[in-house]
Amino acid sequence: MLIQTDLYISMETLTKELGITRSTVYRDIKGINEWLERHHLQSVQHARNKGFYLNSAEKARIKNKLGKLTLDPEYQLSAKERRAWIGVLLLTREKPVFLEDLLKKLNVSRSTILRDLEELKARLLHHRLDLQLEKEHGYHIVGAEEDKRRSLVHFLARIHPVKESHWLSLEQQISEGTWTTELFASPEAAGVYRILIESEKYLDIHYPDDMMEILSVHLLFLLKRYRQGKTMHMDPMEKVILKPSEEYSAAKFIGNQIEKQFDLSIPDDELCYITVCLMGAKTEEYCPSSAGEAELALLKKIIKKMVSDFEEDFHLAFRDRDVLERSLYFHLKSAYYRIIYGLEYDNPLADSIISNFPDLYKETKKIIHYLEEAIGKRVSDDEVALIAMHFGGWIERPGA
């Protein structure tokens, strides 16, 4: 927290954000200062009535000294970091994980780990996942594969180091020590990183180093899931939308290289998922997400609201409304995928529809807000015109 801000951090903020007592804060600050002194770095400063802070010029040296992300025995993770690490461990586990394993890796008390697991279970519920404990299999996470992958990305984002430090070692040398280096600084991780660098030429884009590392580690963990037979299936319509993209060409290149280097064949659905990951890496916040059952169920609810508003505003009742909604779902789903993946649709009839059927277009533009609010993105005029065409066709049907 001190490295990431130029402001003072008050005692109240530290106790609230980290979930610890004032005495623990003072103890931890003392430990941090001892570490800084051993490495000839300036200690954490404190100003009365303001809080703790680090000298701005010293932060870069501290970040550089931290180097790779490891769990140095001298470094104490925050509660949020511990829970994120537990989530990553459980989502990428290749053997049972028990309470004793977590105690050994995270170096905290039993009560702290149990509290972390309780908080993690609550967080996973938001991802439609459940944390369970079985006598023979230890702790494991239960739920749909697409939800597990969303959750993995969520946790990775919370343990990724600052931009000036790195996870991966391209020299393929694993530094001694920690279980985190076994996860991140392996020769296999470096191989995945190189494949992604080579794939950039397909997209004519250069990803920032920190984004490339998150993408690399995400793909590294996907390889583990592939080997365990844990793959996901994507909606056929979604695949149709994704395949003409440059990212899909890059994903096929990545799949071929993985097959050569790791003797692992990537299914077509997974190539489409990698396509989504490449698209997500273009944004400032890496958050790849393929539409699951919950998102498509929400889309059906949105369509019902749109049709109801349309009927009310135009003072009509559609005959065979359920058939209309199913038909509209098919058309709107393709638009949904194009919008969330940033794939522009060029509707050659858009200008004609807008000028010749202004009332129809304006009404569609009005009711499309349900979709825009759900996905957090604006729907283009070309897409609105296409949906308006569909409503117009049903209005002209006898009985409407």
N, C-alpha and C positions, 0 to 999 in steps of 0.2 A: 504493500500500500504506500509506503513512504517513497519508494522509487518511482511510482507511477503518478505522483502528484507534485505540483509545485507549491502547494498550499500546506499550511500547518494542519496536523491531524490531532484533534483533541482526544483527551482520555476517554470522554464519553463516547466518541465515535468508535474508538478501538474496542472498548468493552462491548458495545452494542453489535458492531459488525462481526467481531471474532467470537462473540459468545463466551467471553472470559471475564475474570474479575480484575479489579485495579491492581491487586498484588501480583497477579499473573502477568499483567502488562509490564510492570516494573521489572519483574524477574526476566521476562523475555527481552526487554530492551537492554538489560544488563548483559545477557548472553550475546545479543547481537553486537553490542559494543566491544565485547571481548573478542569476538570473531573479527570484527573490523580492525581492531588494534593489532591482532596477530598478522593481519595481511597489510598492515601499514596504510590503513584507510581511515578517514576522518569518522569519528563516532556520530551517533544520532544526537542531535541537539534538542534542547527543550526550552521553551519560552513560557514564562508564567502567564496564565490566562489565555494562552494561544494553543499550545500543544507541542507535539514533536515534529521535527523536520530534518531533512538531509540537505546538506549543501549542494546546490544545483551542479556545480562543476564536478563534484565528487561522484554524482550518480552514474555517469558514463563509466568511470573506473570500476565502480561496484558491479555494474551490469556485466562488464567484460570479465571480471574476476569470477563471477558466478558461473560463466561458461555453460556447459551442457546442463540440462535439467536432470538433477540427481537428488536423491534423498540423502544428503550428507547427514550423518548422525548429529551434527551440530545445528542443523537447520530444522526448525519446527514449522510444520505445515499449519495453515489455518484450517478451521473446521470445514470450510467450503472446499478447500483443496483436498483434504483427506477424503471427503465424500466423493469427490470427482475421481480420485485415484481408485477408490473401492469400486466405483461404477465401471471404470475402465478394466480393472482386473477381472471383475465378474463377467463382463461382456466379451472378454477375449480369452477367458480361461480355457486351458486345454486339459486341465485336471481339476479335481475337486478343490474348492477353497473353503477352509474352515476358519472359525474364529481365531484359532491359534496362529494360522498363517497371517491373518491381518495384524494381529498383535506383534508378530515378529517383524513384518515389513514396515509398519507405520510407527512402531516404537512409542505407543501411548498405552494408557491404562485400559483394562477390560471394560470399565464403565463408560469410558470415552468412546470406544469402538461400538459398544452396544447402542449408545446414543446416536452415533453417526449412522449406524444401520437403520435405526428407527426413522431418522430424518431422510435418509436415502430412500427408504421404502415410500415415504410420503411424496417425495419428488418424482419417483418412478410412476406413481399413480397418475400424475399429470401427463406422462408419456404413454399412458395406457399399458403400463407394464406392472408386474408384481414381483417383489423380492420374496423368495421362499427359502426355507431351510429344511433339508432332509438329512437324516442321520448318516446315510452312506455317501451322499453326493454333496454335502455341504451347502453353502449359500449359492443360489443361482437365480437368474432373472427369467421370468416366464412372460411370453407375449409374442406378438407378430414380429416377423423378421424386420419389416420396414420400420416398426416402432423402435426396435433395438438399435437400429442403425442411426436413427434420429438422436436417440439418447446417447450413443457413443460420440457423435459429433458434439453434442452439448457438453459432455464431460471433457473431451479433448480441448475444447476452447477455453476451459477453465483451468487447465494445467499447462497450457502452452507457455513457454518462457517469453520474456520480453523480446522485442524484435532484434535487439543487439546480441542475443544469445541464441544457441542452436540446439536442436535435438540430435541431429544426424551427423555422423562422422563419415566423410567420403573416403577417408583413408582405410576404412574397414577395420579399424582397431577398436576393440571394446576396452574402454578404460576399466580399471579394476573396480570391482566392487559391487555396485548396487544392482538391485533387481530392476531398476528403471533403465539402466544401460542395456540390460539384456533385452528389454522391450524396444528401445529406440535406436541404440548405436550398434546394431548388428550389421554384418555384411549384407544380409537380405534387405534391410532397410535402405542401405546405400544403393543397392541394385535397383530398387523401386524408384528411388529419387532420380537416378540417372535416366531411367526409362521415361519419366515424366518430363525431364529436361529435353530429351530428344523429341517428345511429342509436341512441344511448344511450336515447332516449325509448321505443324499442320494448322495451327490456329493463328499464326503470325502474331503472337502475343507473348509478353514476358511477365510471368507472375512474380510478385514480390517474394523475397526469400521466406518470410514467415508464412505466407499463404501456401507456398510450395511445400513447406515442411508439414503443415497440417494435412494437406492433400496426400502427401507421401505416407505419413503415418496412418491416415485413414485407410489408404489402399493396402498398406501392410497388414492391418488388422482384418481387412476383407479377405486377404489371401488365407488367413487362419480360418476364417469362417467357411471359405470354399472347401478347404481340406476336410473340414468336419461335415461337409454336405449341407451346410446351412446357407441356402441360396434363397432369393426372393423372386417373385413373379410380378411382372408389370402389366398394366392394362394394355391390351392390344392397340387401342386407339392412341394411348400415350406413346407407344413404340413407333407408330406411324408418324406422329408429329416429330419425334426426336431424330429419326434416321436420316432425314435430308440435311441435318445440321453438320457444320464443320467439326463440332465436338464429337459427334458419333464417329466420324472418320478417324479422329485422334484416338478415340476409345478402342477402335478396332486395331489400330497400330499398337496401343498399349497391351491389348489382349494377346496379340501375336508375339510380342516381346516377352510377356510373362510366360507364355507357353514354351518359348525357346529356353528361357533362363531358369524357370522353376518347374518345368514339366507339369504344368497345370492348365487345363483347358477351361476357358471362361465361357459360360453359356451366353446366348444372345441377350437374354433378359438382363444379365449382369453387365454386359457391355452397355446396354441402355442406362443402367444405373450409374456406371462410371461416366457416361455422357452427362448425366445430371450433376455429378460431382464436379466435372470440368466446368459446367455452366455456373455452378455455385462459387467456384474459385475466382470467377470474374468480378464478383461483388466484394464490397468492403468487409462483409461479415460472411465467413464460410458457413453456410447452413444448407447443404443439399437436402432436398426432400422430395420424394416421389409421392404422388397422391395415393393415400390408402383408402380403406373402406370408410373411415370416418369422414374424410374430405369429400368423397363422392356422395355419401349420404347427406352431407350438408348441402351439396350442390342440388340434390333433389328437393330439399326443403326450400332453397332459394328460388327454384323454378316455380314451386307452388305459390310463393309470395308474389313473384313477378306476374304470373297468370292471373292471380286474384286482383292485383292492382290494375292490370290491363282491362279486365272485365268491368271493374267498377268505374274506371275513368271513361271507358267507351260505351258504358251502359249496354253491355251485351253479355251473353252466356255462351261459351263455346260448347258445341255439341261434341260428345265423346272427349271430354276434357282429359281423361286419363291417357287417351291415345296421344293427344297433343303434348302432354307433359313428357311422355316417353320419347316422342319424336324430338321435342325441344332438348331433352336431356342428351340425346345423341349428338345434336348439333352444338349445344353449349359446352359439352365435355371437351370437344376438340378445341374450341375457343379457349376454354379454361387452361388446357395444357400449353397452348401457344402463349398465353399471357404470362403464366407463372415462369415459363422458361425464356421469356423475352424474345420470342420468335415473331417477327412482324408479319402480318397478313395483309396482302395487297388485294383489296376488293375492287375490281374494275368497274363495278356497278354502283359504288358508294355514292359518288357525286350525283348520279341520276336518281337514286333512291331519296337522297336528302332533298333534292330540288323538286321532284315530282310527287313525293309522299311526305311532306313536312310534318303533318300531324302524327303519322305513324312513326316516323323517325324520332320526333320529340318525345313521344310516349315511351318508346323503347329506351331512349337515352335517360329518361326519368327513372324507369324501374330497374335499370342496370345497376343502380347504386347498391342493391343488395349484394351483387357479386363483387363489386369494387370494395365494399366494406369487408367482405369475408376474406379476400385475398390481399388486401392492402395495396392494390395497384389499380391504375386507371385503365379502363377498357377503351381502346382506340375507336375512332369514328368508323373505320373500315369494319371492325368486328360488330359494332352496334348496328350498322347498316345491314350486315348479314343476318343478324338476329331479327331485325325489323322485317326483312324479306320473309322470314319464316312465319312471323305473326300475320303478315299480310296475306300469305297464302291460305291460312286458316280462316281469316275473316271472310274471304271470298267463297268459302265452302258453303253449300246450302245448309240452312239450319242454324248458322252462327248468328 
